[in-house]
Amino acid sequence: MPLDALPDNVIAGIASHILSPADLASFARATRHVYNITKLLLTTRKDVLHKLDQTLVHAVQTSNVQLCTSALRDGANPSIRMDRRKTPLMFAAESGQTEIVQLLLSQKGVDPNLAGRPDGATPLHAAVQAGQHEVVHILLATEGVDPDSRDRNGHTPLMLASSSPSAETADIFLDLARRGIVDPNAKTETGATALHRAALNGRAAVVRQLLDLGADPDPVDEYSHATPLILASRARAEEAATLLLELARRGLVDPHRADRDGQTALHKAARFGRAGVVRQLLALGADVNALDSRKDTPLLLAVRELQPVAQSGWDVFSNGPNDSRLFRPGGGDNARLVEVVEMLLGTGRVRIHHKAAGESALTVAERKGMGDIVEMLKAAAPLEDQDDAYMSGCVEGPDPALRRACLTPYLVARQYSKP
């Protein structure tokens, strides 16, 4: 019997039992008569579903499992797009809502690999970045989830886990790498690897495990030209750089490479006051006068970062045995930067008067009013670079070391403090 031959109330009754919006729309298009009967239901159903979708969004945003369950049961779209194109699953994954994640994954038609952000990240990427290791376990146990998927920038979950604040999350993917399920040498479109990210964030334990898994220790990011060592050299935790420098001593890592800005590992370590890294790089023969793209040397970068927390003439002899000789009141980074300056000057090879942007390390220190640093730099400069007036009154004689030592109490103190 044709649909049009059915009583209107029967047609309406059939339509009311069709739950799928797509199926209801197909039914309504059967004939004009059927459409006229069902169009009110279509409009009403659309409004209801919209309200249900908004209810689901609210439930996910407020971590309300009961409301989420109710909205899904009544027909809310589990893949509705929220703010910034996020899906409910993406939002729940990155916020660690394990119950709601499991509830959404149980819904028919939900794609666990559906990108939920403009950058192409999946719920797994989001959970990894947020360090939600419990959600990561749930997603990896879900059929069809790709543990080695990539976002639009080519990042894999292992890459993101390598810089995650959660050690548990990193361990999950390092274990997958040991089992051959994910690739520890996977690269982004520019050549960045998991080792780059671990090194940048000073994750020494992750660096060690990636190297044990056979990760290339010296890959170059084609965009930034950075190597893991260059990135690790700026990290506050120096152990990651130390691991890579051990490989440099074995000839497996090049400690002299420069990034796109012309900065070497020594530039980075000097600028950020990583004294332990500077010491190791100098032992490997790093060029203390290397110029970056702005003509800055490691010394210039270190002096620029110093802050004048101590006044010129402050008593350098009052420090305790564990204090930096200068800038003790400021502590922290300043003390480490002073130590870096000392080490660079201690090589005897630094071009003190080299200028970049019209300033040398000496003129920067003078401009900042850092008298003790000025004295240190002048004392360490080659004798032929010293000003005649500055040299007047110094000890005369053939011994350059003795002549230089007399220039400032700082160097005298330093000379006699050596074992």
C-alpha positions in Angstrom: 0.0 0.0 0.0 1.4 3.4 -1.0 2.3 5.7 1.9 -0.1 8.3 0.7 -3.0 5.9 1.1 -2.3 5.6 4.8 -4.3 7.7 7.3 -2.5 10.9 8.3 -2.3 9.8 12.0 -0.6 6.5 11.0 2.0 8.4 8.9 2.6 10.7 11.8 2.9 7.7 14.2 5.5 6.0 11.9 7.5 9.2 11.7 7.5 9.6 15.5 9.1 6.2 15.9 12.0 7.0 13.6 14.8 8.1 15.9 17.6 8.9 13.5 17.3 12.5 12.1 18.8 11.2 8.8 16.2 8.4 8.5 13.4 10.8 9.4 14.5 13.2 6.7 14.5 10.4 4.1 11.0 9.3 5.2 9.7 12.9 4.9 11.0 13.1 1.3 9.0 10.1 0.2 6.1 12.2 -1.1 4.9 15.8 -0.7 1.9 14.5 1.4 4.2 12.7 3.8 6.5 15.8 4.0 3.5 18.0 4.8 2.5 15.7 7.7 6.0 15.3 9.1 7.5 18.7 8.6 6.3 19.9 12.0 7.9 16.9 13.6 11.1 17.5 11.7 11.3 21.1 13.0 10.4 20.1 16.5 12.9 17.2 16.4 15.7 19.5 15.2 15.0 22.0 18.0 15.0 19.1 20.5 18.2 17.6 19.2 19.9 21.0 19.2 19.0 21.4 22.9 20.2 17.9 23.6 23.5 18.7 21.9 23.9 21.8 24.0 23.1 19.8 27.1 25.8 17.3 26.2 28.3 20.1 25.7 27.4 21.5 29.1 27.6 18.1 30.7 31.1 17.5 29.3 32.3 21.0 30.3 31.1 20.5 33.8 32.2 16.8 34.1 28.5 15.8 34.8 28.5 12.1 34.0 24.8 11.6 34.8 23.7 14.5 32.6 26.0 13.3 29.8 24.5 9.8 30.0 20.9 11.3 29.8 21.7 13.5 26.8 23.3 10.7 24.9 20.4 8.4 25.7 17.9 10.9 24.4 19.8 11.3 21.1 22.5 14.0 21.5 25.2 13.9 18.9 28.4 12.5 20.6 30.5 14.1 17.9 29.1 17.6 18.0 31.7 20.3 17.6 32.3 22.5 20.6 34.3 25.7 20.9 37.5 25.7 18.7 36.1 22.7 16.8 36.7 20.4 19.7 34.6 17.2 20.0 33.2 16.1 23.4 35.7 13.2 23.3 38.6 15.6 22.7 37.5 17.9 25.6 37.0 15.0 28.0 40.3 13.4 27.0 42.5 16.4 27.6 40.7 17.2 30.9 41.1 13.7 32.2 37.4 12.8 32.5 37.8 9.0 32.4 34.1 8.1 32.9 32.9 10.4 30.2 35.6 9.3 27.8 34.5 5.7 28.2 30.9 6.7 27.8 31.5 8.6 24.6 33.7 5.8 23.2 30.8 3.4 23.7 28.5 5.4 21.5 27.7 4.1 18.0 29.5 5.9 15.3 32.1 7.7 17.5 35.5 7.8 15.7 38.3 7.7 18.4 40.7 9.0 15.8 38.6 12.0 14.7 40.7 15.1 14.8 39.2 17.4 17.4 41.3 20.6 16.9 42.3 22.7 13.9 45.9 21.3 14.2 44.6 17.8 13.4 45.3 16.5 16.9 43.3 13.4 17.9 41.9 12.7 21.4 45.1 10.6 22.0 47.3 13.6 21.1 45.3 15.8 23.5 45.4 13.3 26.4 49.2 12.9 25.9 49.9 16.6 25.8 47.8 17.1 29.0 49.6 14.3 30.7 46.3 12.4 31.3 47.9 8.9 31.4 44.7 7.2 32.6 42.8 8.5 29.6 45.8 7.4 27.4 45.4 3.8 28.7 41.7 3.9 27.9 42.2 5.2 24.4 45.0 2.8 23.5 42.7 -0.1 24.6 40.0 1.1 22.2 39.8 -0.7 18.9 41.0 1.3 16.0 43.1 3.8 17.9 46.4 4.4 16.2 49.2 4.8 18.8 51.5 6.3 16.1 49.1 8.7 14.5 50.2 12.2 13.4 48.6 15.6 13.6 48.9 18.1 10.8 52.4 19.1 11.9 53.5 15.5 11.9 53.7 15.1 15.6 53.2 11.5 17.0 52.0 10.8 20.5 55.5 9.6 21.4 56.9 13.0 20.4 54.3 14.8 22.6 54.9 12.3 25.4 58.6 13.1 25.4 57.9 16.6 26.6 54.8 15.7 28.7 54.7 16.8 32.4 53.6 13.2 33.1 56.4 10.7 33.4 53.7 7.9 33.3 52.6 9.1 29.9 56.1 9.1 28.6 56.7 5.6 29.9 53.6 4.3 28.1 54.9 5.3 24.7 58.5 4.4 25.5 57.2 0.9 26.3 55.4 0.8 23.0 58.6 1.8 21.3 60.4 -1.0 23.0 57.8 -3.4 21.7 58.2 -2.0 18.1 54.6 -0.6 18.0 55.7 3.1 17.7 58.8 4.5 16.0 61.3 6.3 18.2 62.9 7.9 15.1 59.7 9.3 13.6 60.1 12.8 12.2 57.9 15.7 11.6 57.8 17.3 8.2 60.8 19.5 9.2 62.8 16.6 10.7 62.1 17.2 14.4 62.0 14.0 16.6 61.0 12.9 20.0 64.6 13.4 21.1 64.4 17.1 20.1 61.3 17.6 22.4 62.8 15.6 25.3 66.1 17.5 25.1 64.4 21.0 24.9 62.4 20.3 28.0 65.4 18.7 29.9 63.7 15.3 30.2 66.9 13.4 30.9 65.2 10.1 31.7 63.3 10.2 28.4 66.5 11.2 26.5 68.3 8.3 28.0 65.6 5.8 27.1 65.2 7.1 23.6 69.0 6.8 23.0 68.8 3.2 24.4 66.1 2.5 21.9 68.4 3.5 19.1 67.1 7.1 18.5 69.4 9.1 16.2 71.4 11.3 18.7 72.2 14.1 16.3 69.2 14.7 14.0 68.8 18.2 12.5 65.4 20.0 12.4 65.3 21.3 8.8 63.4 24.4 9.9 65.3 25.6 12.9 68.5 23.7 12.1 68.6 22.7 15.8 69.9 19.5 17.1 68.9 17.9 20.4 72.2 19.1 22.0 71.6 22.7 21.0 68.1 22.5 22.5 69.3 20.7 25.7 72.0 23.2 26.3 69.4 25.8 27.3 67.3 23.6 29.5 67.4 24.3 33.2 68.0 20.7 34.1 71.5 20.0 32.7 71.5 16.2 32.8 69.9 15.8 29.3 72.7 17.9 27.8 75.3 15.9 29.7 74.0 12.7 28.2 74.3 14.1 24.7 77.8 15.6 25.5 79.0 12.2 26.5 78.1 11.0 23.0 79.9 14.1 21.6 83.0 12.9 23.4 82.6 9.6 21.5 82.2 11.4 18.2 78.5 10.6 17.8 77.2 14.1 18.3 78.6 17.3 16.7 79.0 19.9 19.5 79.9 22.7 17.0 76.7 22.8 15.0 74.8 26.0 14.7 71.0 26.5 14.4 69.2 28.8 11.9 70.1 31.8 14.0 73.8 30.8 14.0 73.7 29.9 17.6 75.8 27.0 18.8 75.2 24.9 22.0 77.7 27.2 23.7 75.7 30.3 22.7 72.6 28.7 24.3 74.3 27.5 27.4 76.0 30.8 28.0 72.9 32.9 27.5 70.8 30.8 29.9 73.5 30.4 32.5 74.0 26.7 32.2 77.5 26.6 33.7 77.9 22.9 33.8 77.1 22.6 30.1 79.5 25.5 29.3 82.3 23.7 31.2 81.8 20.5 29.2 81.5 22.3 25.8 84.7 24.2 26.5 86.4 20.9 27.3 85.3 19.7 23.9 86.9 22.7 22.2 83.8 24.8 21.5 84.6 28.1 19.8 84.3 30.8 22.5 84.3 33.5 19.7 81.6 31.9 17.5 79.3 34.5 16.0 75.6 34.0 15.6 73.5 35.7 12.9 73.4 38.9 15.0 77.2 38.8 15.5 76.8 37.9 19.2 79.4 35.8 20.9 78.6 33.5 23.9 80.2 36.1 26.2 78.1 39.0 24.9 74.9 36.9 25.4 75.8 36.0 28.9 76.7 39.6 29.9 73.4 40.9 28.3 71.5 38.5 30.6 73.2 39.7 33.8 71.2 42.0 36.0 72.9 44.6 38.2 71.7 43.4 41.5 75.0 44.2 43.2 76.6 47.6 43.2 80.1 48.3 42.0 82.6 48.0 44.8 80.6 45.4 46.7 82.9 43.3 48.9 83.8 40.3 46.8 85.8 38.9 49.8 82.6 38.6 52.0 81.2 35.6 50.1 81.0 32.2 51.7 82.7 29.2 50.2 79.5 28.1 48.3 78.6 31.5 47.0 79.5 33.0 43.6 82.1 35.7 44.0 79.8 38.3 42.6 76.1 39.0 42.7 75.4 36.9 45.7 72.4 38.9 46.7 70.7 38.2 43.5 71.5 34.5 43.5 69.9 32.1 41.0 70.5 32.8 37.4 72.7 35.8 38.0 75.2 33.7 40.0 75.2 31.0 37.2 75.7 33.7 34.5 78.7 35.1 36.4 80.2 31.6 36.6 79.7 31.3 32.9 81.5 34.7 32.3 84.3 33.5 34.5 84.7 30.3 32.6 84.7 32.0 29.2 87.2 34.5 30.3 89.3 31.8 31.9 90.0 30.3 28.5 92.2 33.3 27.6 90.8 33.2 24.1 87.8 35.4 24.3 87.6 38.6 22.2 86.5 40.9 24.9 86.1 44.0 22.7 84.1 42.3 19.9 81.0 44.4 19.2 77.5 43.5 18.1 74.8 46.1 17.6 77.4 48.7 18.5 78.2 47.2 21.9 80.9 44.9 23.4 80.5 42.9 26.5 82.5 45.6 28.3 80.3 48.5 27.1 77.1 46.5 28.0 78.5 46.0 31.6 79.4 49.6 31.8 75.9 50.7 30.6 74.3 48.5 33.2 76.6 49.9 35.9 78.0 46.5 36.8 81.4 47.7 38.1 82.7 44.3 39.2 81.9 42.8 35.8 83.6 45.7 34.1 86.7 45.2 36.2 86.6 41.5 35.5 86.4 42.1 31.7 89.1 44.7 31.7 91.4 42.5 33.7 90.9 39.5 31.3 91.4 41.5 28.1 94.7 41.1 26.2 97.3 43.6 27.5 97.5 45.3 24.1 93.8 46.1 24.3 94.1 47.8 27.7 93.8 51.6 28.0 97.1 53.2 29.0 95.4 55.1 31.8 93.9 51.9 33.1 97.3 50.2 33.0 99.0 52.9 35.0 100.1 51.8 38.4 100.2 48.1 37.6 103.1 46.0 38.6 105.8 46.2 36.0 107.8 43.3 34.8 108.1 40.6 32.2 105.5 38.3 33.7 102.1 39.1 32.0 100.2 37.0 34.5 101.5 39.1 37.4 100.8 42.3 35.5 97.3 41.2 34.8 96.6 40.0 38.3 97.3 43.5 39.7 94.5 45.0 37.8 91.7 44.2 40.2 91.2 42.7 43.6 88.8 40.3 42.0 91.6 38.6 40.0 93.9 38.7 43.0 91.3 36.9 45.1 90.7 34.4 42.3 94.4 33.7 41.8 95.0 33.0 45.5 91.8 31.0 45.9 93.0 28.4 43.4 94.2 25.1 45.0 
